[in-house]
Amino acid sequence: MLSAVRARRNARMGATMNKVVEERTRRTEWYREARFGMFIHWGLYAIPARGEWVRSEERIPNEQYDPYLQEFNPSACDIRSWMRAAKEAGIQYVVLTAKHHDGFCLYDSAYTDFKSTNTPAGRDFVREYTEAAREFGLRVGLYFSIID
């Protein structure tokens, strides 16, 4: 009797898992076919120029890391030209680090002041990136870390 109950339960679980796998396969089919994408790994951590984990690995306190906010001003940053070049290269999708492990946001957020719109740049780079990528017919992806 117990083995029959387990068999029915396992059959239901198997059917559910098959549906999950089928749905995931359907949703990611475009990704498997695109094959060529670009990951833009960029943020405040570019200023000390010792890798994206610099704040964590070197245990940099807020008092030392926060001043980078006032240095962050990529005035020559032309995201639209990046997207044009990506399209011309045959890239199908682009992913941008919207918020990395240091907690710095490349977009305007109501939840933190640690963001690009509070720097001398004063720009929402995620908005610019999203608009430009869509203009050139590129699929948009965002990398968002919750570790901060």
N, CA, C and O atoms as a GROMACS GRO file, in nm:
protein
  592
    1MET      N    1   0.082  -0.120   0.000
    1MET     CA    2   0.000   0.000   0.000
    1MET      C    3   0.086   0.126   0.000
    1MET      O    4   0.063   0.217  -0.079
    2LEU      N    5   0.188   0.130   0.090
    2LEU     CA    6   0.275   0.246   0.101
    2LEU      C    7   0.352   0.267  -0.030
    2LEU      O    8   0.370   0.382  -0.071
    3SER      N    9   0.396   0.161  -0.094
    3SER     CA   10   0.470   0.176  -0.219
    3SER      C   11   0.380   0.230  -0.330
    3SER      O   12   0.429   0.302  -0.417
    4ALA      N   13   0.253   0.198  -0.331
    4ALA     CA   14   0.160   0.250  -0.431
    4ALA      C   15   0.140   0.400  -0.411
    4ALA      O   16   0.133   0.475  -0.508
    5VAL      N   17   0.131   0.444  -0.286
    5VAL     CA   18   0.118   0.587  -0.256
    5VAL      C   19   0.242   0.662  -0.302
    5VAL      O   20   0.232   0.768  -0.364
    6ARG      N   21   0.358   0.605  -0.272
    6ARG     CA   22   0.484   0.668  -0.316
    6ARG      C   23   0.492   0.673  -0.468
    6ARG      O   24   0.538   0.773  -0.523
    7ALA      N   25   0.450   0.569  -0.534
    7ALA     CA   26   0.455   0.564  -0.680
    7ALA      C   27   0.367   0.674  -0.740
    7ALA      O   28   0.407   0.741  -0.835
    8ARG      N   29   0.245   0.692  -0.683
    8ARG     CA   30   0.156   0.798  -0.733
    8ARG      C   31   0.217   0.936  -0.708
    8ARG      O   32   0.212   1.024  -0.795
    9ARG      N   33   0.274   0.955  -0.589
    9ARG     CA   34   0.336   1.084  -0.556
    9ARG      C   35   0.453   1.112  -0.650
    9ARG      O   36   0.466   1.223  -0.701
   10ASN      N   37   0.536   1.012  -0.672
   10ASN     CA   38   0.650   1.030  -0.761
   10ASN      C   39   0.606   1.058  -0.904
   10ASN      O   40   0.671   1.136  -0.974
   11ALA      N   41   0.499   0.997  -0.947
   11ALA     CA   42   0.446   1.022  -1.082
   11ALA      C   43   0.399   1.167  -1.094
   11ALA      O   44   0.424   1.233  -1.195
   12ARG      N   45   0.328   1.217  -0.989
   12ARG     CA   46   0.284   1.356  -0.990
   12ARG      C   47   0.402   1.452  -0.991
   12ARG      O   48   0.404   1.550  -1.066
   13MET      N   49   0.502   1.423  -0.907
   13MET     CA   50   0.621   1.507  -0.902
   13MET      C   51   0.695   1.506  -1.034
   13MET      O   52   0.743   1.609  -1.081
   14GLY      N   53   0.703   1.389  -1.096
   14GLY     CA   54   0.770   1.378  -1.225
   14GLY      C   55   0.698   1.459  -1.332
   14GLY      O   56   0.763   1.525  -1.413
   15ALA      N   57   0.566   1.454  -1.331
   15ALA     CA   58   0.488   1.531  -1.428
   15ALA      C   59   0.508   1.681  -1.405
   15ALA      O   60   0.521   1.757  -1.501
   16THR      N   61   0.511   1.722  -1.279
   16THR     CA   62   0.532   1.863  -1.246
   16THR      C   63   0.671   1.907  -1.290
   16THR      O   64   0.686   2.013  -1.351
   17MET      N   65   0.772   1.827  -1.261
   17MET     CA   66   0.908   1.861  -1.301
   17MET      C   67   0.921   1.866  -1.453
   17MET      O   68   0.990   1.953  -1.506
   18ASN      N   69   0.855   1.776  -1.523
   18ASN     CA   70   0.860   1.780  -1.669
   18ASN      C   71   0.801   1.910  -1.721
   18ASN      O   72   0.853   1.968  -1.816
   19LYS      N   73   0.691   1.956  -1.660
   19LYS     CA   74   0.630   2.082  -1.701
   19LYS      C   75   0.724   2.200  -1.674
   19LYS      O   76   0.734   2.292  -1.755
   20VAL      N   77   0.791   2.196  -1.560
   20VAL     CA   78   0.887   2.301  -1.526
   20VAL      C   79   1.000   2.304  -1.628
   20VAL      O   80   1.037   2.411  -1.678
   21VAL      N   81   1.055   2.189  -1.658
   21VAL     CA   82   1.164   2.180  -1.756
   21VAL      C   83   1.117   2.224  -1.893
   21VAL      O   84   1.188   2.298  -1.961
   22GLU      N   85   0.999   2.182  -1.934
   22GLU     CA   86   0.945   2.222  -2.064
   22GLU      C   87   0.925   2.373  -2.071
   22GLU      O   88   0.958   2.435  -2.172
   23GLU      N   89   0.873   2.433  -1.966
   23GLU     CA   90   0.850   2.577  -1.964
   23GLU      C   91   0.982   2.653  -1.968
   23GLU      O   92   0.996   2.750  -2.042
   24ARG      N   93   1.079   2.609  -1.889
   24ARG     CA   94   1.211   2.673  -1.889
   24ARG      C   95   1.276   2.660  -2.026
   24ARG      O   96   1.336   2.755  -2.076
   25THR      N   97   1.265   2.545  -2.087
   25THR     CA   98   1.321   2.522  -2.220
   25THR      C   99   1.257   2.616  -2.322
   25THR      O  100   1.326   2.674  -2.405
   26ARG      N  101   1.126   2.631  -2.314
   26ARG     CA  102   1.055   2.721  -2.406
   26ARG      C  103   1.101   2.865  -2.386
   26ARG      O  104   1.127   2.937  -2.483
   27ARG      N  105   1.112   2.908  -2.258
   27ARG     CA  106   1.149   3.046  -2.228
   27ARG      C  107   1.292   3.079  -2.269
   27ARG      O  108   1.322   3.193  -2.303
   28THR      N  109   1.380   2.981  -2.265
   28THR     CA  110   1.522   3.007  -2.292
   28THR      C  111   1.566   2.964  -2.432
   28THR      O  112   1.684   2.968  -2.464
   29GLU      N  113   1.472   2.924  -2.514
   29GLU     CA  114   1.506   2.881  -2.650
   29GLU      C  115   1.578   2.993  -2.726
   29GLU      O  116   1.676   2.967  -2.795
   30TRP      N  117   1.528   3.115  -2.714
   30TRP     CA  118   1.591   3.228  -2.783
   30TRP      C  119   1.739   3.241  -2.744
   30TRP      O  120   1.823   3.273  -2.827
   31TYR      N  121   1.768   3.216  -2.615
   31TYR     CA  122   1.904   3.231  -2.564
   31TYR      C  123   1.997   3.127  -2.627
   31TYR      O  124   2.110   3.159  -2.665
   32ARG      N  125   1.951   3.005  -2.636
   32ARG     CA  126   2.032   2.900  -2.696
   32ARG      C  127   2.056   2.926  -2.844
   32ARG      O  128   2.160   2.888  -2.898
   33GLU      N  129   1.962   2.990  -2.909
   33GLU     CA  130   1.976   3.019  -3.051
   33GLU      C  131   2.058   3.146  -3.076
   33GLU      O  132   2.126   3.156  -3.178
   34ALA      N  133   2.053   3.244  -2.983
   34ALA     CA  134   2.125   3.371  -3.001
   34ALA      C  135   2.276   3.349  -3.006
   34ALA      O  136   2.344   3.403  -3.093
   35ARG      N  137   2.327   3.271  -2.914
   35ARG     CA  138   2.466   3.226  -2.909
   35ARG      C  139   2.571   3.335  -2.892
   35ARG      O  140   2.683   3.302  -2.851
   36PHE      N  141   2.544   3.459  -2.922
   36PHE     CA  142   2.646   3.563  -2.915
   36PHE      C  143   2.590   3.683  -2.840
   36PHE      O  144   2.498   3.750  -2.887
   37GLY      N  145   2.646   3.707  -2.723
   37GLY     CA  146   2.599   3.818  -2.641
   37GLY      C  147   2.716   3.895  -2.582
   37GLY      O  148   2.832   3.858  -2.601
   38MET      N  149   2.683   4.001  -2.512
   38MET     CA  150   2.786   4.085  -2.451
   38MET      C  151   2.747   4.113  -2.306
   38MET      O  152   2.632   4.147  -2.277
   39PHE      N  153   2.843   4.098  -2.217
   39PHE     CA  154   2.822   4.127  -2.075
   39PHE      C  155   2.904   4.251  -2.042
   39PHE      O  156   3.027   4.250  -2.054
   40ILE      N  157   2.836   4.357  -2.000
   40ILE     CA  158   2.904   4.481  -1.962
   40ILE      C  159   2.916   4.483  -1.811
   40ILE      O  160   2.818   4.506  -1.740
   41HIS      N  161   3.035   4.458  -1.763
   41HIS     CA  162   3.064   4.448  -1.620
   41HIS      C  163   3.132   4.577  -1.580
   41HIS      O  164   3.252   4.594  -1.601
   42TRP      N  165   3.054   4.669  -1.522
   42TRP     CA  166   3.104   4.805  -1.504
   42TRP      C  167   3.034   4.868  -1.385
   42TRP      O  168   2.916   4.843  -1.361
   43GLY      N  169   3.106   4.948  -1.311
   43GLY     CA  170   3.046   5.016  -1.196
   43GLY      C  171   3.148   5.097  -1.120
   43GLY      O  172   3.257   5.124  -1.170
   44LEU      N  173   3.113   5.135  -1.000
   44LEU     CA  174   3.197   5.218  -0.915
   44LEU      C  175   3.332   5.152  -0.888
   44LEU      O  176   3.433   5.221  -0.872
   45TYR      N  177   3.335   5.020  -0.882
   45TYR     CA  178   3.457   4.945  -0.855
   45TYR      C  179   3.563   4.963  -0.963
   45TYR      O  180   3.677   4.921  -0.945
   46ALA      N  181   3.526   5.026  -1.075
   46ALA     CA  182   3.624   5.052  -1.180
   46ALA      C  183   3.723   5.161  -1.138
   46ALA      O  184   3.834   5.167  -1.191
   47ILE      N  185   3.686   5.245  -1.044
   47ILE     CA  186   3.773   5.355  -1.003
   47ILE      C  187   3.899   5.304  -0.932
   47ILE      O  188   4.009   5.343  -0.970
   48PRO      N  189   3.887   5.220  -0.829
   48PRO     CA  190   4.012   5.168  -0.770
   48PRO      C  191   4.085   5.072  -0.864
   48PRO      O  192   4.204   5.047  -0.847
   49ALA      N  193   4.014   5.019  -0.963
   49ALA     CA  194   4.073   4.937  -1.070
   49ALA      C  195   4.149   4.814  -1.018
   49ALA      O  196   4.258   4.782  -1.066
   50ARG      N  197   4.089   4.747  -0.920
   50ARG     CA  198   4.150   4.626  -0.868
   50ARG      C  199   4.048   4.511  -0.868
   50ARG      O  200   4.058   4.419  -0.787
   51GLY      N  201   3.953   4.518  -0.957
   51GLY     CA  202   3.853   4.412  -0.968
   51GLY      C  203   3.722   4.448  -0.900
   51GLY      O  204   3.717   4.534  -0.812
   52GLU      N  205   3.616   4.380  -0.943
   52GLU     CA  206   3.482   4.412  -0.895
   52GLU      C  207   3.457   4.371  -0.750
   52GLU      O  208   3.360   4.416  -0.689
   53TRP      N  209   3.542   4.287  -0.694
   53TRP     CA  210   3.528   4.244  -0.555
   53TRP      C  211   3.618   4.324  -0.461
   53TRP      O  212   3.634   4.287  -0.345
   54VAL      N  213   3.676   4.433  -0.508
   54VAL     CA  214   3.774   4.508  -0.431
   54VAL      C  215   3.722   4.548  -0.293
   54VAL      O  216   3.795   4.538  -0.194
   55ARG      N  217   3.600   4.594  -0.287
   55ARG     CA  218   3.546   4.640  -0.158
   55ARG      C  219   3.541   4.525  -0.056
   55ARG      O  220   3.575   4.543   0.060
   56SER      N  221   3.498   4.409  -0.102
   56SER     CA  222   3.488   4.293  -0.013
   56SER      C  223   3.624   4.233   0.018
   56SER      O  224   3.657   4.209   0.134
   57GLU      N  225   3.703   4.209  -0.085
   57GLU     CA  226   3.830   4.141  -0.066
   57GLU      C  227   3.927   4.222   0.018
   57GLU      O  228   4.002   4.166   0.099
   58GLU      N  229   3.926   4.352   0.000
   58GLU     CA  230   4.018   4.437   0.076
   58GLU      C  231   3.952   4.494   0.202
   58GLU      O  232   4.014   4.571   0.277
   59ARG      N  233   3.827   4.456   0.223
   59ARG     CA  234   3.752   4.502   0.341
   59ARG      C  235   3.760   4.654   0.356
   59ARG      O  236   3.793   4.707   0.462
   60ILE      N  237   3.728   4.722   0.246
   60ILE     CA  238   3.734   4.868   0.245
   60ILE      C  239   3.613   4.922   0.320
   60ILE      O  240   3.500   4.892   0.282
   61PRO      N  241   3.634   5.000   0.423
   61PRO     CA  242   3.520   5.056   0.498
   61PRO      C  243   3.448   5.164   0.417
   61PRO      O  244   3.505   5.224   0.326
   62ASN      N  245   3.323   5.187   0.451
   62ASN     CA  246   3.242   5.288   0.382
   62ASN      C  247   3.312   5.423   0.374
   62ASN      O  248   3.305   5.491   0.271
   63GLU      N  249   3.379   5.462   0.481
   63GLU     CA  250   3.444   5.593   0.484
   63GLU      C  251   3.550   5.607   0.375
   63GLU      O  252   3.577   5.717   0.328
   64GLN      N  253   3.610   5.495   0.334
   64GLN     CA  254   3.711   5.498   0.229
   64GLN      C  255   3.651   5.474   0.091
   64GLN      O  256   3.703   5.525  -0.009
   65TYR      N  257   3.543   5.398   0.083
   65TYR     CA  258   3.485   5.361  -0.047
   65TYR      C  259   3.386   5.467  -0.097
   65TYR      O  260   3.380   5.494  -0.217
   66ASP      N  261   3.311   5.524  -0.008
   66ASP     CA  262   3.208   5.621  -0.046
   66ASP      C  263   3.260   5.742  -0.125
   66ASP      O  264   3.188   5.792  -0.211
   67PRO      N  265   3.382   5.790  -0.099
   67PRO     CA  266   3.431   5.903  -0.179
   67PRO      C  267   3.440   5.876  -0.329
   67PRO      O  268   3.442   5.969  -0.409
   68TYR      N  269   3.444   5.747  -0.367
   68TYR     CA  270   3.443   5.716  -0.511
   68TYR      C  271   3.317   5.768  -0.578
   68TYR      O  272   3.316   5.791  -0.699
   69LEU      N  273   3.211   5.786  -0.501
   69LEU     CA  274   3.088   5.844  -0.558
   69LEU      C  275   3.116   5.979  -0.624
   69LEU      O  276   3.062   6.009  -0.730
   70GLN      N  277   3.200   6.059  -0.560
   70GLN     CA  278   3.229   6.192  -0.613
   70GLN      C  279   3.327   6.189  -0.730
   70GLN      O  280   3.342   6.288  -0.801
   71GLU      N  281   3.394   6.076  -0.749
   71GLU     CA  282   3.485   6.060  -0.862
   71GLU      C  283   3.416   6.000  -0.985
   71GLU      O  284   3.465   6.012  -1.097
   72PHE      N  285   3.302   5.936  -0.963
   72PHE     CA  286   3.236   5.863  -1.071
   72PHE      C  287   3.170   5.960  -1.168
   72PHE      O  288   3.061   6.011  -1.141
   73ASN      N  289   3.236   5.985  -1.280
   73ASN     CA  290   3.183   6.076  -1.380
   73ASN      C  291   3.231   6.035  -1.520
   73ASN      O  292   3.314   6.103  -1.580
   74PRO      N  293   3.179   5.925  -1.569
   74PRO     CA  294   3.220   5.880  -1.703
   74PRO      C  295   3.153   5.967  -1.810
   74PRO      O  296   3.063   5.922  -1.881
   75SER      N  297   3.200   6.090  -1.821
   75SER     CA  298   3.136   6.188  -1.911
   75SER      C  299   3.146   6.148  -2.058
   75SER      O  300   3.062   6.188  -2.138
   76ALA      N  301   3.247   6.070  -2.093
   76ALA     CA  302   3.262   6.027  -2.233
   76ALA      C  303   3.184   5.899  -2.262
   76ALA      O  304   3.192   5.846  -2.373
   77CYS      N  305   3.112   5.848  -2.165
   77CYS     CA  306   3.037   5.724  -2.183
   77CYS      C  307   2.922   5.744  -2.282
   77CYS      O  308   2.830   5.822  -2.257
   78ASP      N  309   2.929   5.674  -2.393
   78ASP     CA  310   2.826   5.683  -2.497
   78ASP      C  311   2.767   5.544  -2.518
   78ASP      O  312   2.810   5.469  -2.606
   79ILE      N  313   2.671   5.510  -2.436
   79ILE     CA  314   2.612   5.377  -2.439
   79ILE      C  315   2.548   5.347  -2.574
   79ILE      O  316   2.550   5.233  -2.621
   80ARG      N  317   2.492   5.447  -2.635
   80ARG     CA  318   2.430   5.426  -2.767
   80ARG      C  319   2.532   5.376  -2.868
   80ARG      O  320   2.502   5.288  -2.949
   81SER      N  321   2.654   5.431  -2.864
   81SER     CA  322   2.758   5.384  -2.958
   81SER      C  323   2.800   5.242  -2.924
   81SER      O  324   2.834   5.164  -3.014
   82TRP      N  325   2.799   5.205  -2.795
   82TRP     CA  326   2.828   5.066  -2.756
   82TRP      C  327   2.726   4.972  -2.819
   82TRP      O  328   2.762   4.867  -2.873
   83MET      N  329   2.599   5.011  -2.812
   83MET     CA  330   2.492   4.924  -2.864
   83MET      C  331   2.498   4.917  -3.016
   83MET      O  332   2.472   4.811  -3.073
   84ARG      N  333   2.531   5.027  -3.080
   84ARG     CA  334   2.546   5.025  -3.227
   84ARG      C  335   2.659   4.928  -3.265
   84ARG      O  336   2.643   4.847  -3.356
   85ALA      N  337   2.772   4.938  -3.196
   85ALA     CA  338   2.885   4.850  -3.225
   85ALA      C  339   2.848   4.704  -3.198
   85ALA      O  340   2.887   4.615  -3.273
   86ALA      N  341   2.773   4.680  -3.091
   86ALA     CA  342   2.730   4.544  -3.059
   86ALA      C  343   2.644   4.488  -3.172
   86ALA      O  344   2.663   4.374  -3.215
   87LYS      N  345   2.550   4.566  -3.217
   87LYS     CA  346   2.460   4.522  -3.325
   87LYS      C  347   2.541   4.494  -3.452
   87LYS      O  348   2.519   4.392  -3.518
   88GLU      N  349   2.632   4.584  -3.486
   88GLU     CA  350   2.714   4.566  -3.605
   88GLU      C  351   2.803   4.442  -3.596
   88GLU      O  352   2.838   4.382  -3.698
   89ALA      N  353   2.840   4.403  -3.474
   89ALA     CA  354   2.923   4.284  -3.453
   89ALA      C  355   2.841   4.155  -3.457
   89ALA      O  356   2.898   4.046  -3.457
   90GLY      N  357   2.708   4.167  -3.460
   90GLY     CA  358   2.624   4.049  -3.465
   90GLY      C  359   2.575   4.002  -3.329
   90GLY      O  360   2.515   3.895  -3.317
   91ILE      N  361   2.600   4.081  -3.227
   91ILE     CA  362   2.554   4.046  -3.092
   91ILE      C  363   2.401   4.049  -3.089
   91ILE      O  364   2.338   4.135  -3.151
   92GLN      N  365   2.343   3.953  -3.016
   92GLN     CA  366   2.198   3.939  -3.008
   92GLN      C  367   2.139   3.990  -2.877
   92GLN      O  368   2.023   4.031  -2.873
   93TYR      N  369   2.219   3.987  -2.771
   93TYR     CA  370   2.170   4.029  -2.640
   93TYR      C  371   2.283   4.090  -2.560
   93TYR      O  372   2.400   4.061  -2.585
   94VAL      N  373   2.248   4.176  -2.465
   94VAL     CA  374   2.346   4.244  -2.382
   94VAL      C  375   2.299   4.239  -2.237
   94VAL      O  376   2.180   4.255  -2.208
   95VAL      N  377   2.393   4.216  -2.146
   95VAL     CA  378   2.364   4.216  -2.002
   95VAL      C  379   2.452   4.322  -1.937
   95VAL      O  380   2.572   4.329  -1.964
   96LEU      N  381   2.394   4.402  -1.851
   96LEU     CA  382   2.464   4.509  -1.780
   96LEU      C  383   2.457   4.484  -1.630
   96LEU      O  384   2.353   4.442  -1.579
   97THR      N  385   2.566   4.510  -1.560
   97THR     CA  386   2.563   4.503  -1.413
   97THR      C  387   2.490   4.626  -1.362
   97THR      O  388   2.548   4.734  -1.351
   98ALA      N  389   2.362   4.610  -1.332
   98ALA     CA  390   2.282   4.721  -1.281
   98ALA      C  391   2.320   4.756  -1.138
   98ALA      O  392   2.319   4.872  -1.098
   99LYS      N  393   2.355   4.653  -1.061
   99LYS     CA  394   2.398   4.670  -0.922
   99LYS      C  395   2.490   4.553  -0.890
   99LYS      O  396   2.451   4.437  -0.899
  100HIS      N  397   2.613   4.587  -0.852
  100HIS     CA  398   2.707   4.480  -0.821
  100HIS      C  399   2.720   4.462  -0.671
  100HIS      O  400   2.648   4.524  -0.594
  101HIS      N  401   2.814   4.376  -0.630
  101HIS     CA  402   2.826   4.336  -0.489
  101HIS      C  403   2.861   4.451  -0.395
  101HIS      O  404   2.839   4.441  -0.275
  102ASP      N  405   2.915   4.559  -0.448
  102ASP     CA  406   2.947   4.672  -0.361
  102ASP      C  407   2.823   4.754  -0.326
  102ASP      O  408   2.828   4.843  -0.242
  103GLY      N  409   2.710   4.722  -0.392
  103GLY     CA  410   2.584   4.790  -0.362
  103GLY      C  411   2.556   4.913  -0.448
  103GLY      O  412   2.448   4.971  -0.438
  104PHE      N  413   2.651   4.952  -0.531
  104PHE     CA  414   2.635   5.072  -0.614
  104PHE      C  415   2.540   5.043  -0.730
  104PHE      O  416   2.557   4.946  -0.803
  105CYS      N  417   2.441   5.128  -0.745
  105CYS     CA  418   2.339   5.113  -0.849
  105CYS      C  419   2.369   5.204  -0.968
  105CYS      O  420   2.399   5.322  -0.949
  106LEU      N  421   2.362   5.150  -1.086
  106LEU     CA  422   2.378   5.230  -1.208
  106LEU      C  423   2.244   5.286  -1.255
  106LEU      O  424   2.228   5.318  -1.373
  107TYR      N  425   2.149   5.299  -1.164
  107TYR     CA  426   2.016   5.350  -1.195
  107TYR      C  427   1.966   5.430  -1.076
  107TYR      O  428   2.022   5.425  -0.966
  108ASP      N  429   1.860   5.505  -1.099
  108ASP     CA  430   1.799   5.581  -0.992
  108ASP      C  431   1.713   5.486  -0.909
  108ASP      O  432   1.634   5.410  -0.963
  109SER      N  433   1.728   5.492  -0.779
  109SER     CA  434   1.655   5.403  -0.690
  109SER      C  435   1.599   5.481  -0.572
  109SER      O  436   1.665   5.571  -0.519
  110ALA      N  437   1.479   5.446  -0.532
  110ALA     CA  438   1.418   5.508  -0.414
  110ALA      C  439   1.469   5.443  -0.285
  110ALA      O  440   1.438   5.490  -0.176
  111TYR      N  441   1.545   5.334  -0.298
  111TYR     CA  442   1.585   5.256  -0.182
  111TYR      C  443   1.726   5.284  -0.132
  111TYR      O  444   1.765   5.236  -0.025
  112THR      N  445   1.803   5.360  -0.207
  112THR     CA  446   1.940   5.389  -0.166
  112THR      C  447   1.987   5.520  -0.226
  112THR      O  448   1.937   5.564  -0.330
  113ASP      N  449   2.085   5.580  -0.160
  113ASP     CA  450   2.151   5.698  -0.216
  113ASP      C  451   2.281   5.660  -0.285
  113ASP      O  452   2.347   5.745  -0.345
  114PHE      N  453   2.319   5.533  -0.278
  114PHE     CA  454   2.443   5.482  -0.334
  114PHE      C  455   2.418   5.444  -0.480
  114PHE      O  456   2.407   5.327  -0.514
  115LYS      N  457   2.408   5.547  -0.564
  115LYS     CA  458   2.362   5.527  -0.702
  115LYS      C  459   2.422   5.631  -0.796
  115LYS      O  460   2.467   5.737  -0.753
  116SER      N  461   2.423   5.598  -0.923
  116SER     CA  462   2.485   5.683  -1.024
  116SER      C  463   2.421   5.820  -1.037
  116SER      O  464   2.488   5.916  -1.075
  117THR      N  465   2.294   5.832  -1.006
  117THR     CA  466   2.228   5.962  -1.016
  117THR      C  467   2.272   6.057  -0.905
  117THR      O  468   2.243   6.177  -0.910
  118ASN      N  469   2.343   6.005  -0.804
  118ASN     CA  470   2.397   6.090  -0.696
  118ASN      C  471   2.547   6.113  -0.713
  118ASN      O  472   2.614   6.150  -0.617
  119THR      N  473   2.598   6.093  -0.831
  119THR     CA  474   2.739   6.117  -0.861
  119THR      C  475   2.748   6.240  -0.951
  119THR      O  476   2.645   6.289  -0.998
  120PRO      N  477   2.868   6.291  -0.976
  120PRO     CA  478   2.880   6.402  -1.072
  120PRO      C  479   2.821   6.369  -1.209
  120PRO      O  480   2.777   6.459  -1.281
  121ALA      N  481   2.818   6.242  -1.245
  121ALA     CA  482   2.758   6.202  -1.373
  121ALA      C  483   2.609   6.235  -1.374
  121ALA      O  484   2.557   6.285  -1.474
  122GLY      N  485   2.541   6.208  -1.262
  122GLY     CA  486   2.399   6.237  -1.250
  122GLY      C  487   2.313   6.163  -1.352
  122GLY      O  488   2.206   6.212  -1.390
  123ARG      N  489   2.358   6.046  -1.396
  123ARG     CA  490   2.288   5.974  -1.502
  123ARG      C  491   2.233   5.841  -1.455
  123ARG      O  492   2.289   5.777  -1.366
  124ASP      N  493   2.122   5.802  -1.516
  124ASP     CA  494   2.065   5.669  -1.495
  124ASP      C  495   2.115   5.583  -1.612
  124ASP      O  496   2.054   5.580  -1.719
  125PHE      N  497   2.225   5.514  -1.590
  125PHE     CA  498   2.288   5.437  -1.697
  125PHE      C  499   2.206   5.316  -1.739
  125PHE      O  500   2.213   5.274  -1.854
  126VAL      N  501   2.130   5.260  -1.648
  126VAL     CA  502   2.044   5.147  -1.685
  126VAL      C  503   1.935   5.192  -1.782
  126VAL      O  504   1.905   5.122  -1.879
  127ARG      N  505   1.877   5.307  -1.756
  127ARG     CA  506   1.776   5.360  -1.848
  127ARG      C  507   1.837   5.386  -1.985
  127ARG      O  508   1.780   5.347  -2.087
  128GLU      N  509   1.954   5.451  -1.988
  128GLU     CA  510   2.020   5.480  -2.115
  128GLU      C  511   2.053   5.350  -2.190
  128GLU      O  512   2.031   5.340  -2.310
  129TYR      N  513   2.105   5.254  -2.117
  129TYR     CA  514   2.141   5.124  -2.176
  129TYR      C  515   2.018   5.054  -2.232
  129TYR      O  516   2.020   5.004  -2.345
  130THR      N  517   1.912   5.050  -2.154
  130THR     CA  518   1.789   4.981  -2.197
  130THR      C  519   1.731   5.045  -2.322
  130THR      O  520   1.695   4.976  -2.417
  131GLU      N  521   1.724   5.177  -2.322
  131GLU     CA  522   1.669   5.247  -2.439
  131GLU      C  523   1.756   5.223  -2.563
  131GLU      O  524   1.703   5.197  -2.671
  132ALA      N  525   1.888   5.232  -2.548
  132ALA     CA  526   1.978   5.215  -2.662
  132ALA      C  527   1.975   5.070  -2.714
  132ALA      O  528   1.972   5.048  -2.834
  133ALA      N  529   1.977   4.974  -2.623
  133ALA     CA  530   1.975   4.834  -2.666
  133ALA      C  531   1.847   4.805  -2.744
  133ALA      O  532   1.851   4.741  -2.849
  134ARG      N  533   1.736   4.852  -2.694
  134ARG     CA  534   1.609   4.828  -2.764
  134ARG      C  535   1.606   4.900  -2.898
  134ARG      O  536   1.551   4.848  -2.995
  135GLU      N  537   1.663   5.020  -2.904
  135GLU     CA  538   1.668   5.094  -3.029
  135GLU      C  539   1.738   5.012  -3.138
  135GLU      O  540   1.699   5.016  -3.254
  136PHE      N  541   1.842   4.938  -3.099
  136PHE     CA  542   1.918   4.860  -3.196
  136PHE      C  543   1.873   4.715  -3.203
  136PHE      O  544   1.941   4.631  -3.263
  137GLY      N  545   1.759   4.685  -3.143
  137GLY     CA  546   1.702   4.552  -3.155
  137GLY      C  547   1.774   4.444  -3.075
  137GLY      O  548   1.767   4.326  -3.109
  138LEU      N  549   1.844   4.484  -2.970
  138LEU     CA  550   1.915   4.388  -2.885
  138LEU      C  551   1.829   4.351  -2.765
  138LEU      O  552   1.759   4.436  -2.709
  139ARG      N  553   1.835   4.226  -2.726
  139ARG     CA  554   1.764   4.183  -2.605
  139ARG      C  555   1.838   4.237  -2.484
  139ARG      O  556   1.961   4.239  -2.481
  140VAL      N  557   1.762   4.278  -2.385
  140VAL     CA  558   1.815   4.344  -2.266
  140VAL      C  559   1.818   4.248  -2.148
  140VAL      O  560   1.720   4.180  -2.119
  141GLY      N  561   1.932   4.244  -2.080
  141GLY     CA  562   1.945   4.169  -1.957
  141GLY      C  563   2.011   4.255  -1.851
  141GLY      O  564   2.093   4.341  -1.882
  142LEU      N  565   1.975   4.231  -1.725
  142LEU     CA  566   2.035   4.305  -1.615
  142LEU      C  567   2.090   4.208  -1.512
  142LEU      O  568   2.023   4.111  -1.474
  143TYR      N  569   2.210   4.234  -1.466
  143TYR     CA  570   2.272   4.158  -1.359
  143TYR      C  571   2.252   4.241  -1.233
  143TYR      O  572   2.291   4.358  -1.228
  144PHE      N  573   2.193   4.182  -1.133
  144PHE     CA  574   2.159   4.254  -1.009
  144PHE      C  575   2.202   4.168  -0.892
  144PHE      O  576   2.149   4.059  -0.871
  145SER      N  577   2.298   4.217  -0.815
  145SER     CA  578   2.345   4.142  -0.699
  145SER      C  579   2.274   4.191  -0.574
  145SER      O  580   2.253   4.311  -0.556
  146ILE      N  581   2.237   4.098  -0.490
  146ILE     CA  582   2.174   4.134  -0.364
  146ILE      C  583   2.274   4.134  -0.249
  146ILE      O  584   2.238   4.160  -0.134
  147ILE      N  585   2.401   4.104  -0.281
  147ILE     CA  586   2.504   4.100  -0.177
  147ILE      C  587   2.560   4.240  -0.155
  147ILE      O  588   2.646   4.285  -0.231
  148ASP      N  589   2.514   4.306  -0.056
  148ASP     CA  590   2.575   4.432  -0.014
  148ASP      C  591   2.528   4.457   0.125
  148ASP      O  592   2.565   4.557   0.186
   0.00000   0.00000   0.00000
